[in-house]
């Protein structure tokens, strides 16, 4: 079970921890996503994804695996909504990047 989750997560998340950290520091990253007054859900998830990418597989908790499945679901759903045309500077791409997936990679 956890092997499948890890493989699905690794396929969905195509940014390295460093790339994701650098992205999360940008104004573009902070400007997208659903917010409850503070940090967006995707931005918070991005920080969690960095931690997950740096964890050894044997150290993953059930909560970690649940978040990994959430990330995979989000990336798949959001990818299916790809807009027409050049997506380089779109909120759609920026939102996916908060979740560790750069559709231009």
Secondary structure, 3 states (H helix, E strand, C coil): CHHHHHHHHHHHCCCCHHHHHHHHCCHHHHHCCCECCCCEHHHHHHHHHHHHHHCCHHHCCHHHHHHHHHHHHHHHHHHCCCCCCCCCCCHHHHHHHHCCCCCCC
